[in-house]
């Protein structure tokens, strides 16, 4: 089995979710490597609905297996995030969520569960 890429969702109030959803829609056209998202499942689901993307999502648990990742659903490794609205103003509130997501990605690399990471935009000001 090919090891997947992990995409860190980055700043929850940026264009990250739109980029992720559009990439998911084009995955077959460009024969992309399997990937999953490290981010908050509920927040990404709210953003998916707000942006009107019809994409099936699946929550991965922290002990997921590579075999759980497939091209039928966009898998999301759930990270805690206190944000309840799909999009808010960018602030320091999301910093711990972003840092925790990067920490989780580094752990997955050390465990050799993933072949690499791609990070979505983060706010350099906050």
C-alpha positions in Angstrom: 0.0 0.0 0.0 1.2 3.5 -0.9 1.7 5.7 2.2 -0.6 8.8 2.0 0.3 12.4 2.2 -1.1 14.4 5.2 -2.5 17.9 4.4 -2.5 20.2 7.5 -5.6 22.3 7.2 -3.8 25.4 8.6 -5.6 28.6 9.5 -9.3 27.6 9.9 -10.4 31.0 8.6 -8.4 31.1 5.4 -9.0 29.7 1.9 -7.5 26.3 3.1 -10.8 24.4 3.1 -11.7 25.6 -0.4 -8.3 24.5 -1.7 -8.6 21.1 0.0 -12.1 20.5 -1.4 -11.2 21.6 -4.9 -8.1 19.3 -4.8 -10.3 16.4 -3.7 -12.6 17.0 -6.6 -9.7 16.9 -9.1 -7.8 14.0 -7.5 -8.8 11.4 -10.2 -8.1 13.8 -13.1 -4.5 14.2 -12.0 -4.0 10.8 -10.5 -3.0 12.2 -7.1 -1.3 10.2 -4.4 -3.7 9.2 -1.6 -4.1 12.0 1.0 -6.0 12.9 4.1 -6.5 16.1 6.1 -5.3 16.9 9.6 -7.9 19.3 10.9 -11.1 19.6 12.8 -13.8 17.4 11.3 -16.8 19.4 12.5 -15.4 22.7 11.3 -14.4 21.3 7.9 -17.9 19.8 7.5 -19.4 23.3 8.3 -17.1 24.9 5.8 -18.0 22.2 3.2 -21.6 23.0 3.6 -21.1 26.8 3.5 -19.0 26.5 0.3 -21.5 24.1 -1.2 -19.2 21.2 -1.9 -20.8 17.8 -2.2 -17.9 15.7 -0.9 -18.3 12.7 1.5 -16.2 13.1 4.6 -14.9 10.5 7.0 -13.5 11.0 10.5 -10.3 9.0 11.2 -9.5 8.0 14.7 -6.1 8.7 16.2 -5.0 5.0 15.6 -6.1 4.9 12.0 -4.6 2.4 9.6 -3.3 3.3 6.1 -5.9 0.9 4.7 -8.7 3.2 6.0 -7.7 5.9 3.5 -9.3 5.5 0.1 -10.4 7.6 -2.8 -14.1 7.3 -2.1 -14.2 9.7 0.9 -12.1 12.6 2.1 -10.6 11.3 5.4 -10.0 13.8 8.2 -7.8 13.1 11.2 -9.8 15.1 13.8 -8.0 17.7 15.8 -9.7 19.7 18.6 -10.8 23.2 17.7 -13.2 25.5 19.7 -14.5 27.4 16.6 -18.2 26.9 16.1 -18.9 29.0 13.0 -17.6 28.0 9.5 -15.5 31.2 9.1 -14.5 33.9 11.6 -12.0 36.7 11.6 -8.4 35.5 11.8 -7.1 35.8 15.3 -4.7 34.2 17.8 -7.5 31.8 18.8 -6.5 29.3 16.2 -2.8 29.2 17.0 -2.9 26.2 19.4 -5.0 24.3 16.9 -2.5 24.9 14.1 0.5 24.0 16.3 -1.2 20.8 17.5 -1.9 19.8 13.9 1.8 20.2 13.0 2.8 18.2 16.1 0.5 15.4 15.0 1.9 15.4 11.5 5.5 15.1 12.8 4.4 12.2 15.0 2.9 10.5 11.9 6.1 11.0 10.0 8.2 9.5 12.8 5.8 6.5 12.9 6.2 6.1 9.2 2.5 6.3 8.6 2.7 9.0 6.0 5.2 9.9 3.2 5.1 13.7 3.8 3.1 16.7 4.7 1.7 19.7 2.9 0.6 22.6 5.0 -2.1 25.0 4.0 -1.9 28.8 4.7 -1.3 30.1 8.2 -1.5 33.7 9.4 2.0 35.1 9.8 0.6 38.0 11.8 -0.9 35.9 14.6 
